């Protein structure tokens, strides 16, 4: 049993870790200045919701074994400064996970896109076949499922490996902490320009990740990605390298089928990117002890992770999807997947610019042609988000030139966006809402009803 204090306990990953640590017998406290749903309700249900919002150095004392520092805590955080003054042990979220799992076989899923889906596919296949492991995934498969599970009995720890920085005091990418025996890289597409200002610098993080794999370990990689393939093949690190690519498949009547040795397999997920994800997941599951036929048996019931091309509403001839896509490569892949799957329907894509990269004037041109598969494209961004992220104003013409779509509409007011969407005729239409944010608080219930 240890005494743990979480600075920024309300974070999407931090609150799950705090709850898990309490469940296995540790004494847990924490603070935060803002806590949103679903973190708030989950912390409250187990008695970990702070009584007051804010930072309280008096919560810290010499009896604290570890202070776990969340990504959203700033350098000037009063609790962090007090913990440093007291010389308490301070660990970032990934460092804590790495040390906790040091005696387990670590399996890390990395890449600019597809990490969450691949991890979720592996978990689904293992659970279907009644195989228990420890895991950390970026998004739950359903509203009630966990994103983190840690115990003493399991041999494997499956981790979604993020390339973003670990914490304000720990500037190395999160995935460099894990030193896996088994790893996967799904692809490389420039992102997080506030941290990695050049594409070359961004790619270098993945080169370091490859060399962090333990000697004699295994790397599964998407060989359809030319940049990644070149990086892997040029590496002199003594590991086994196994490439995967787009598997054989076909679409029949808005249904995707995977061709396998045992026949055609109907899938609930679709798109070339998801089929590649499935191919990579199958290799990882096999290395974790699950044979190919048992993996395939589980896949027809896999519905995806939340907000990863999630079917949110469906009518007689229309569909509403929610997707986490925000980087250019993700936006393009999702749009193309929708067009290929529903080629006889009108495709409307609504994208919120919400991340540091997407709100950067020097980066906006990276989105060129990413929405070409959409018949109608809508861009939304909240000027308040620009202010919070300290970004220069973006003009409508900047966005129009950056995307280069012939029928692009741009909105900056959530109420106006909502009015336009609710007035549309969605007969024989597929609408995809793409964002890592929430479109300024759009009324999802009202939008959902328009498709029923």
Buried (B, 14 or more C-beta within 10 A) or exposed (E): EEBBBBBBBBBBBBBBBBBBBBEEEBBBBBBBBEBEEEBBEBBEEEEBBBEEEEBBBEBBEEEBEBBBBBBBBEEEBBBBEBBEEEEBEBBBBBBBBBEBBEEBBBBBBBBBBBBBBBBBBBBBBBBBBEBEBBBBBBBBBEEEBBBBBBEEEBEBBBBBBBBBBBBBBBEBBBBBBBBBBBBBBBBBBBBBBBBBEEBEEBBEBBBEBBEBBBEEBBBBBBBBBEBBBEBBEEBEBEBEBBBBEBBEBEEEEEEBBBEBEEEBBEBBBBBBBBBBBBBBBBBBBBBBEBEBEBBBBBBEEBBBBBBBBBEBBEBEEBBBBBBBBBBBBBBBBBBBBBBBBBEEBBBBBBBBBBBBBBBBBEBBEBBBEBBBBBBBBBBBBBEEBBEEEEBEEBEEEBBBEBBBBEEBBBBBEBEEBBEBBBEBEBEEBBBBBBBBBBBBEBBBEEBBEBBE
